[in-house]
Amino acid sequence: MTQVTTTRSPASKAAPRQLTDGELAALAAFRAALRKFLAFSEQVAAAEGATTQWYQALLVIKTFDSDEPITVGELANQLIIRDHSAAELVTRLVGAKLVKRKSDPADRRRSHLLITPSGDRVLSALAVAHLERLREFQEAFLKPFKVNK
């Protein structure tokens, strides 16, 4: 049995434990499934004339849980990207007519982001395809959590 010592996070004080061959195999299968899923995501997004980043942004904009629409800064936080990168992304989404900006009446420096009907159509098509594919990969994604220690 191959044994690998796990590294500790700075917050962890417990001694590292040894991973089993089964755990390592499950992690390898998970990573392979994840790479395949991400490659699929790129292909299906391209077929819709979008990118995976556009898809992720549309998902965040559509599902943002607030009384007001999401702002560029909040989008950046959700996507874990810098504000200027989010602003460039929004400019591309607006140019593709998937999103529109609406000035914040309380603060003219801020814009709220709204999905257009075209954006809704693209998001729906991509979400359906992604959910179907996720169901196919479900076992590979969950296997690392089912492996006996």
C-alpha positions as CSV (number, residue, x, y, z in Angstrom):
1,M,0.0,0.0,0.0
2,T,1.4,3.4,-1.0
3,Q,1.2,6.0,1.7
4,V,1.2,9.7,1.3
5,T,1.4,12.1,4.1
6,T,-1.1,15.0,3.9
7,T,0.1,18.5,4.6
8,R,-1.5,20.4,7.4
9,S,-3.2,23.7,7.0
10,P,-1.9,26.5,9.2
11,A,-5.0,26.2,11.4
12,S,-4.7,22.5,11.9
13,K,-2.7,21.2,14.9
14,A,-3.4,17.6,14.4
15,A,-0.7,15.3,13.0
16,P,-1.1,14.5,9.3
17,R,-2.6,11.1,8.5
18,Q,-1.6,8.6,5.8
19,L,-3.8,8.3,2.7
20,T,-4.7,4.9,1.4
21,D,-4.3,3.7,-2.2
22,G,-8.1,3.8,-2.5
23,E,-8.3,7.4,-1.4
24,L,-5.5,8.4,-3.8
25,A,-7.3,6.5,-6.6
26,A,-10.6,8.2,-5.8
27,L,-8.9,11.7,-5.8
28,A,-7.2,10.9,-9.2
29,A,-10.6,9.8,-10.6
30,F,-12.2,12.9,-9.3
31,R,-9.5,15.1,-10.9
32,A,-9.9,13.3,-14.2
33,A,-13.7,13.7,-14.1
34,L,-13.3,17.4,-13.2
35,R,-11.0,18.0,-16.2
36,K,-13.4,16.2,-18.5
37,F,-16.3,18.2,-17.2
38,L,-14.4,21.5,-17.6
39,A,-13.5,20.5,-21.2
40,F,-17.2,19.7,-21.8
41,S,-18.1,23.1,-20.3
42,E,-15.8,24.9,-22.7
43,Q,-17.2,23.1,-25.7
44,V,-20.9,23.6,-24.9
45,A,-20.3,27.2,-24.0
46,A,-18.5,27.8,-27.3
47,A,-21.4,26.1,-29.2
48,E,-23.7,28.8,-27.7
49,G,-21.3,31.6,-28.6
50,A,-20.1,32.1,-25.0
51,T,-17.2,31.3,-22.8
52,T,-17.3,29.4,-19.5
53,Q,-16.6,32.6,-17.7
54,W,-19.6,34.2,-19.4
55,Y,-21.7,31.2,-18.2
56,Q,-20.4,31.5,-14.7
57,A,-21.1,35.2,-14.7
58,L,-24.7,34.7,-16.0
59,L,-25.3,32.1,-13.3
60,V,-24.1,34.5,-10.6
61,I,-26.1,37.5,-12.0
62,K,-29.3,35.4,-12.3
63,T,-29.1,33.8,-8.9
64,F,-27.7,36.7,-6.8
65,D,-29.7,36.6,-3.6
66,S,-30.4,40.2,-2.7
67,D,-33.2,42.8,-2.9
68,E,-31.3,44.6,-5.6
69,P,-29.5,43.3,-8.7
70,I,-25.9,42.5,-8.4
71,T,-23.1,45.1,-9.0
72,V,-19.9,44.7,-10.8
73,G,-18.0,44.6,-7.5
74,E,-20.3,41.9,-6.1
75,L,-19.8,39.9,-9.3
76,A,-16.1,40.2,-8.9
77,N,-16.4,38.8,-5.3
78,Q,-18.6,36.0,-6.4
79,L,-16.3,35.0,-9.3
80,I,-13.2,35.5,-7.2
81,I,-11.7,37.9,-9.8
82,R,-10.5,41.5,-9.5
83,D,-12.9,44.4,-10.0
84,H,-11.3,45.5,-13.2
85,S,-11.5,42.0,-14.6
86,A,-15.2,41.9,-13.7
87,A,-15.8,45.2,-15.4
88,E,-14.1,44.0,-18.6
89,L,-16.2,40.8,-18.4
90,V,-19.4,42.8,-18.0
91,T,-18.4,45.0,-21.0
92,R,-18.1,41.8,-23.1
93,L,-21.5,40.5,-21.8
94,V,-23.1,43.9,-22.6
95,G,-21.5,43.8,-26.0
96,A,-22.9,40.4,-26.6
97,K,-26.4,41.6,-25.5
98,L,-26.5,39.1,-22.7
99,V,-26.5,41.6,-19.8
100,K,-27.4,45.2,-19.4
101,R,-26.2,47.8,-17.0
102,K,-28.6,49.9,-15.0
103,S,-27.4,52.9,-13.0
104,D,-27.8,52.7,-9.3
105,P,-30.1,55.7,-8.4
106,A,-28.5,56.0,-5.0
107,D,-25.0,56.0,-6.3
108,R,-24.4,56.9,-10.0
109,R,-20.9,55.4,-9.8
110,R,-22.4,51.9,-9.4
111,S,-24.2,49.9,-12.0
112,H,-26.6,47.1,-11.4
113,L,-26.4,44.1,-13.7
114,L,-29.5,42.6,-15.3
115,I,-29.7,39.6,-17.6
116,T,-31.4,40.3,-21.0
117,P,-33.8,37.8,-22.6
118,S,-30.9,36.7,-24.8
119,G,-28.8,36.1,-21.7
120,D,-31.6,34.1,-20.2
121,R,-31.8,31.9,-23.3
122,V,-28.1,31.3,-23.3
123,L,-28.0,30.6,-19.5
124,S,-30.9,28.2,-19.8
125,A,-29.3,26.2,-22.6
126,L,-26.0,26.0,-20.8
127,A,-27.5,25.2,-17.4
128,V,-29.6,22.3,-18.9
129,A,-26.5,20.9,-20.6
130,H,-24.3,21.3,-17.5
131,L,-26.9,19.6,-15.2
132,E,-27.2,16.7,-17.6
133,R,-23.5,16.2,-17.7
134,L,-23.1,16.6,-14.0
135,R,-25.5,13.8,-13.5
136,E,-23.3,11.6,-15.7
137,F,-20.2,12.5,-13.6
138,Q,-22.0,12.3,-10.2
139,E,-20.4,9.1,-9.1
140,A,-16.9,10.2,-10.0
141,F,-17.4,13.5,-8.2
142,L,-18.8,11.8,-5.0
143,K,-16.4,8.8,-4.9
144,P,-13.7,10.5,-2.9
145,F,-16.2,11.0,-0.1
146,K,-17.3,7.3,-0.1
147,V,-13.9,5.8,0.1
148,N,-13.1,3.9,3.3
149,K,-10.3,5.3,5.3
